Amino acid sequence: MSNLLILIPAALFMGGLGLGAFLWSLKSGQYEDLDGAAWRALDDGDGKPGD
């Protein structure tokens, strides 16, 4: 029973930390251009137009 007095607040803290990180990523624009990231993964980087 005494373990729950440590584990429950620790779990709530870590959950709040994860929620805070997710909200920060939304605010900083991490999810704005999802299609651009997909195309950049396919780009070979030679600077020529695709064939």
C-alpha positions in Angstrom: 0.0 0.0 0.0 2.9 2.4 0.8 4.2 1.8 -2.8 1.1 3.4 -4.2 1.8 6.6 -2.3 5.0 6.9 -4.4 3.8 5.3 -7.7 0.6 7.2 -8.2 2.1 10.7 -7.9 5.1 9.6 -10.1 2.7 8.3 -12.8 0.7 11.5 -12.7 3.8 13.6 -12.9 5.2 11.7 -15.9 1.8 11.8 -17.6 1.7 15.6 -17.1 5.2 15.9 -18.4 4.2 13.9 -21.6 1.1 16.1 -22.0 3.2 19.2 -21.6 5.7 18.0 -24.3 2.9 17.2 -26.7 1.3 20.6 -26.2 4.7 22.3 -26.7 5.2 20.4 -30.0 1.7 21.6 -31.2 2.5 25.2 -30.2 5.9 25.1 -32.0 4.5 23.9 -35.3 5.9 20.3 -35.4 2.8 19.0 -37.2 2.3 21.8 -39.7 3.7 20.2 -42.9 3.4 16.5 -42.8 3.4 16.0 -46.6 6.6 18.0 -47.0 8.4 15.6 -44.6 7.2 12.6 -46.6 8.6 14.1 -49.8 11.9 15.1 -48.2 12.4 11.4 -47.1 12.2 10.4 -50.8 14.5 13.2 -52.0 18.0 12.0 -53.0 19.5 15.5 -52.6 21.3 15.8 -55.9 19.6 19.1 -56.7 18.2 18.0 -60.1 14.4 17.8 -60.8 13.0 14.3 -60.2 12.8 11.8 -63.1 
